[in-house]
Amino acid sequence: MRTAPHLFCVLVALGLAGTAHADPLAELSDSVTDLFSRAENARAHARHCAGRPDADRVALRDALAGWSHRNDAAGYDALMAALKDAAPGLAEQTEAAYAQIAAAVAQQITTKPQLCTGLPDRLKSEEFALRPTLRETRRIARDLGVRPADPMPPRIEPGLLAAVQPLAQFSAWASAAMAEIGSAPGAQSDRALREAREEHLLALLEPQGRLAFRGRVISDSELREWRGDRQSSFAASCRRFADEDGQQRMDDLVGSTAVLTGKVYWVRDDAPGGMIGLRDCSILNAAEAGLPLAHAGPVELEPRPPELAELLAAPGPRIGSADVDRVLYTAEFSTRLDGAGNGYLDRQEDIWVLLRDGTAMRHDWPVPFGDLALDMSRAREPGRWFTWVEHGKDVVLTAADGTTLELAGAERLLPMPEGGTISGRWAMTDIAPGGLRRDRSFDFAADGTLLHSSDSFVGGRVGTSFITSALSPEQETRFVYRFQGYALILTGPEGEERHFAARLQNGDPAAPDNLIIDGRVYWRDDK
């Protein structure tokens, strides 16, 4: 790294070269020189590398934006501007230093063009780190009476305030705003760039006050616009309603179009798309908003994950038994404490369907995987799909973005014997944060009937109190059952239900110790 000429003029131009200040001024000069060298070397490298014919300019811009965020380059620029205001002549001296650094870096890159290949990683290294020195330099400058100017006031976006924003249009606006900092693909691999994009968007939205968004209510707290089999890349989520009935009102509107209003207080960049968090929210019917709908403009849409009913009803091929190489189950159970000190069980269970064509699906739906429309699943829920290879005794999955996942310790699942019956009770207890407990069981009889039981209650700390309350009375339903491949088919008072069911490979098929039903393990408890 090229070192800048020592910026001695800081001492002289500040007019503080008396004995009482000699040491702080010398320290300030040393610190400013070090900061200047690191910052301007980083920028000069990025600038000269971007000028090469074979440069990946988007990647270099992203790398520099990530460096800027990690090192508070905006704070460095503000400090240098304040020092230049306080020290006439410093601007001229720094211009000369810029030229020297630029010439030296240009020569280095001409001699060793490979420096550009590793620049994104070098920008994350100590070589170009500013933060520790910047904090100390700010302190010294502040003690000497030099303070950076207040940041510029945020820009107001009249178009956001004056109309209800369809979320598909807002998504396009928000993505363009974040692209002012860096690209969405770059943010997927660089946390600092992702945070910089989030902070930039939040800085634009927070000062706008109360905003209104239009879309489909998809839960008691979330709104997203649907357009056929596509959806807005951004969703709006309410974390605190203005009145106590707001969340219930939003729950009542699930599946309908509504307007959610509130003040933005956080942003999540999912690159592409994301989420905005609102507080002091109100949920309104579209006719109640009291604002016009924003004029039509660009939209940003992404594939909309299908609902279960769509996957079951859509035409096209299904996964047949001849298509399946194997079905695997992975699980991790751990006990944790929530914020109130209540213990809960963190269950991470996944079903993986490995097909003979070299693709694999993470099966999360509470139905047999053979019931789902294969083409629709591949097209509209790509995050569930992978390619797979065997690596020793384990299977390695590769996602579309190139990330890999090793299914270490996965257990093989087999279907229950078709046409057979079992006898015994298999149960599952789920203890969630907040003291919420759910008990579920299947009591199978050899005559082809079963009794399904479910019960839920809360028993845990809330503030300084301990409460116990039943959420619903115990429910029991009698069914006739049969096994067919990886399906448990139940016939009951309301017709037929189809569930995913399997057993672990090791064990007695007629009396397995564990049953996997709809992705959850049920343990036999009647021994």
N, C-alpha and C positions, 0 to 999 in steps of 0.2 A: 504494500500500500504506500502510495506517494504521500509523504508528510508535507503539510502546508508550511510556508514560511511563518516564523513566529510573529503573532499579531501584537507586537509591542505597543502599537498605537493606542490600544485600549487603555493602557496605563496613563499615557500622556494626555490623550484627548478627553478623558473623563475629568481631568483637572484635579485628580485626587492623589497626586504622587507624594503627598506628605508622609512623614515617618509613621504616623498612626495607621496609615492604610497601605504601607509598602508591601507587607506580606500578603494581605488579601488580594491586592491588585496583581501581584506576580502570580498568585494562585489562579486568579481569574484568567489571566493571559494564557497560562499553561492549559487550563481546562478548555478555553474557547478554541485554542489552536488544535487540541486533540479532537474535540467535537467536529470542528470544521473539516479536518483531514478525513475522519471516518465518513461523515455524511456526504461530502462532495466526491470522495473516491467512489462510494457506492453509486451515486447518481451518474458519475462520469462513466463507470463501467457499464451500467445499464444503457446509457445513451449511445456509447460507441458500439456496444454489441448489437443494439437494435439497428444500427446503421449498416450492418454487414448484409450482403445480398442473400445469404442463407439464413438470416435471423428469424426466429419464431417471436415476432414482435408482441403477440398477445401474451405468450408465456412470460416474456421479459417484463412487460407492463404489470402483469399479475404479481410477479416476484418482487418488483419494486414497491407495489402497493402493499404487499404483505410486510416487507421490510419497514415501510413507513409506519404502518400500524403498530408493529412490535416495538418500534423504537421511538414512537411519538415524534415523528419527523415534523409534524405541524407545530409541536411545542418548541423544537429546535429552531424552526424558521421564525417563530414569533420572538424568541429570545435574541436571535441574530438581528432582527429588525429593530428591536428595542436598543441593542447595543450600538447599532449604526446611527440611530437617532441621537443617542447620548454622546457619541464619539465621532465628531466630524473627521473625515479622513479614513475611517474604518471601511466604508463602502469601497473607496478607491483601492485600498490595500487588499480587500477580499477579491475584488475583480482581478487583480494581478495574480492572486493565488489560484483563483479558478482556472485561469489560463495555463498556469504551470502544471496543475493537476491534470487538466484535460490533455495537454500535450504528452505528459508522461504516460497516462493511461492509454492514449491512442497508440503510442509506440509499443507498449506492452502487448496490446491486443494484435497489432500487426505482426509482432514477433511470435506471439503464442496465441493463435486464434482459439485454441482449445480452452482458454480461460473463460470464454463465453458459454461453453457447454456446461460447465460446473457453476456458473454464476448464481442460479437460483438457490443452490445449496450454500454457496459462500455467503450470500446475503443473510442467511440464518445463523451465521457463525459469529464468534466474538470479534472477528476482524472488523466488522462494520457495526458493532453494537454501540448504541448511543445512551441507553437509558440510565445506567449507573452514573456516568459522567454528567449527563444532562441534569439529573436531580441535584447533584452537588454544585454544578455551575449556576443553576437557578438560585440556589441558596446564597452563594457568594454575591451574585449580581444584586439580589434583593437586599442584602446587607449594605451594599454600596449605593442603594437607591435606584437601581435600574429594574424596572418591572415591564414585562411584555404587555402590550395593549390587550384590552378585552377582545374576545373573539367577535367576529362579525355577526350581527343579528341574523337569525334564520330567515330564509326567503319564504314569503307567504305564497301559497298556491290557491288563488281564488277559485279555480275550477274544482278543487276538492271540496271547498266549503259551501259552494252555492248550489250543489246538486247531489242527488243520491247516486252513488257510484256502483254500477254493476261490477261485480267482483272480477269478471273476465276483463273488463277495461282497466280496472284498477291494477290487475296483475301485470298488464303490459306497461303501465306507467311505473309501477314499483320496480319491475325488472330493469327498465331503462334507467331509473334513478340509481340502482345499485351498480349497473354497468358503468356508470361514471367513475367508479372506484376500480373495478376489476371484473373479470369475466366469471360467469356462473361455473363453467368447468374448472377454472382455476380455484374457485372457492371450495370445490368438493375435496381437494387434496391439501389445501392450505388453511388451517384454522384461523390464522391471523388475518388472511384476506377475507374469510367468511365473516369474522367479527367486524372488520372494517366496513364491509358492505352493510351489515346490520346496523352499525352505529350511524352510518351515513343516512340510511333510510329513516331510522328512528329520529334523527336530528331534523329531518324534513317534516315528519308527521306530527311529532309531539306538539310543536307550537301552533298547529292549525286549529286546535280546539276540538270541538265535538264534530265527528264525521259520521256519515251515514252510508251503509253498504247494503246492497241488494243481492239476494241469492236464495238458494234452497236451504231450509233448515234441516241439517243432517243429524243433530243431536240437541240436547238441552243446553248446549253452550257454543255450538259451532255452526257457521254459515259458509256455504261454498256454492258458486253458481254452476249449474248443470246446463249443458247444451248438447242434447242427444247423448252420444257415448263419449263426450268430452266434458271436461270440467275446468273451471278457473284454476290456474296454477297457484293462486293464493287463496287462503281461507281466512275468515275472521273468527276469533274466539273470544268469548266473554268470560273473564275470570271473576268479575264482581258486578252484580246487577244493582241498579239504582234503587229498586224496591224489592221486598222479600218475595213477591209473587212472580218476579221476572223470569226466573229459571223454570218455574212450572209452566208459565205461559209459553215459553220457548219450546218446552217439551211437548206441549199440546199442539204446536205448529210443525212438528217434525214431518217432513215430506211435502210441505207447502212453501211457496215463495213468500218471503218476508223481508223487512228492512231492519237491520241491527245498527243502532247508533251507540256511540261511546267515544271515550278519549283514548287514543293510542298510547300505551306505556311500555310495550316491548315488541320486538320484531324477531322472527326466526327465519333465517335464510336456509332454505332446503336445496337451493342451487340445482335445478331451476325451481322457481316458485318459493313458497314459504307460508308463514302464518303471521298475522298481526294480532296482538293481544289488546283487548279493550277493557276499560273499567268504567264504572258508573253507567252501565249499559241499559238500554231499553229496546224491547223487541216489539215491532209494530207490523200490522198488516201493511201490504204495499200501498194501500190507499190512504193510510194514516200518516205517512211520513211528513207531509206538509212542504216538501221540496220537489222541484222538478227532477226528472231523471236526466242524468248527464247526456249530452249529445253523443251520438254514435261515434266511436273512435276505434283505434286498433285494439285487438284483444289478444290475450295469451292463454291458450288452452293446452291441456295435457290429457292423455288417455284417462278416462274416468274408470276407476276400479269398479267392476260389476257388482251388483247386489246378488245375493244367493239365488233369488228367484229368477234373475236373468240368466245365470249360469245353468240353471236347471232347465229352463224353457228354450234356450237358444238351439237352433239346428246345428248339425255338423257332427263330426266324429267324437267319440268318447274313448277313454282309456280302457282297452280290453285286457283280459287276463294274459293274453299272449304278448301284449306290449310291455309287460312289467318284468324287469330283471329281478328286482327285490324291493322290499319296503323296509325302511329303517326307522328306529325310534331313538332320539337322544333326549336326555333329561338331566337337569341339575336342580337340586332342592337345597335351599339354605334358609335358615331362620334369621330374621332381622328384627329391628325395632323401628317403629314409626316415630314421628316427632313427639308424640304424647307418651312414649314409653311402652306402647302395646307391642307385644311380640306378634309376628306374622310369618307365614311361610311363603317364600318367594319361589314359585314354581316356573321353571323354564322347560317346557316340553314341546318337542317338534316331531312331526311325521314327515319323512322324506320318501317320495315315490321315485325310484330310479327306473327309467325306461330303457329298453334295449337299443333305442336310437341314439343313446349317449346323452340325453337330456334328463333333467331331474326337476321335480316340483316339490316345494314345501307345501304340504297339505294342511291348511288351517281351518277348513270348513267343517261344520258338524254333520257331514253327510259322507257317504262313500265317494271316493275320488272318481270312480267310474261313472258317477251320475253327472259330472260336470262337462260342459261344452269345452272341448279341448282348444279349438281355435280361438274362442273368445278369451279364455284364460291366458293363453300365450300373448295375445295382442293387448289385453287391457289390464293385466296384472303381471307385467314383466318382472317385477321384483320377486316373484315367487319362483322364477325359472332360472335354471343353471345348466351347465354341462358338467359331466362327472367322469372321473377316472379313478381307478384303484391305485393306491400308493401303499404297497406292503399290505398290511391287514386293514388299513383304513381307506375310506373314500374321501376324495378331495373334490369339492364343488368349486366351480368358477362362475361368477356372475357376469352379466353383460358388460359391466364396467371394468372387468379384469380382476376384481378382488376375489380372493380365494377363501374357502372355509373347509377345514379338515374335520370330518365327522369322527373324531377320536372317541373310541368307546361306544360307538353306536351299536344297538342291539337289533337283531333281525326280527321282523314281525311276520307272522304267518296267519292265514285265515283260519277261522274256526271250522271244524269238519262240517261240510255242507250237509244239511238235512238232519244233523244230530242235535241232541239236547244236552244240557248240563244241569247240574244240581248244586246249589249253594248260593251264598250271599257275597257280593263284591261291593265294597263301599269306598267312598272318597270323601275326605274332609279338606275343605279349603279355608284357610284362615288368612284374611286379607288385612291391610292396614285399617286402623280405626276400630279394631276388635270385631270386625264383621266375620262371621263364621257361616259357612254353607256346608251342609251335609247332604250327600246324595248316595243312593244305593240301588242296586239291582238284585233282587232275590229271585233267582232262576229255579224253576221246578222241572223235574224230568218229564212232566206231562206236556211240556211245550208252552207253559204259561210263566209269567214273571210278575212281580210286584215292584214297581218303581216308586221310591220314596224320596222326598226332598223337604228340607227344613232350613230356615235361615234365621239367625238372630245376631244381635250386637251385644258384646260383653267386653267393655274396655274403659280406659280412662278418657274423659273429655274434660279438659281443664284440670280442676282440682277434684272433680267428682269421678266416681266409677258407676257406670250405668249398665244395666242388663235389660234388653228389650227384644221381644220376638218381632221379627219383621213380617212374618206371614205364618199362618198355621201350617202344621205339617200336612203335606199332600201325599196321597197314595193313589196310584193308578194301576189297575190290573190290565195286562196285555197278553195276547198270544204272540209268541216270538218264533222266528226261524233265522238261521244263518245262511247266507248266500255269498260266497266269496268274502270280500272284506266288508260286507254289509250285515248289520243287525236290523231285521225288518220286524217292526212292532205293529200289531193290529189292535186298536183299542176303541174306546167310545167315540173318538172323533176321526176315525179312519186309520190310514196307514202312515207310519213314520219310518224313515230310513236313516240309519245312523252308521257311521264308520265304527267298525269293531275288529279287533285282532288280538292275538296272544303273542307273548314272547316265544322265540324259537325253542328255548330250553324249558321243558316242563311237560306235564301230562295234558294232552289236548282235551281229554274228557273232564279234567279238573285243574285248570291252570291256576297258578298262584296269583297271576296278575292278568287283568283284562284292560286293554286300551280301548276306551269308548269315547268317540268324538275328541280324540287328542289328549285325553286325560287318563292317567293310570288309576284303576280301581283295584284295591287289594282284597284278597279273599279273607274274610274275617269270621268264618263259621267253623274254623278247625277246632 
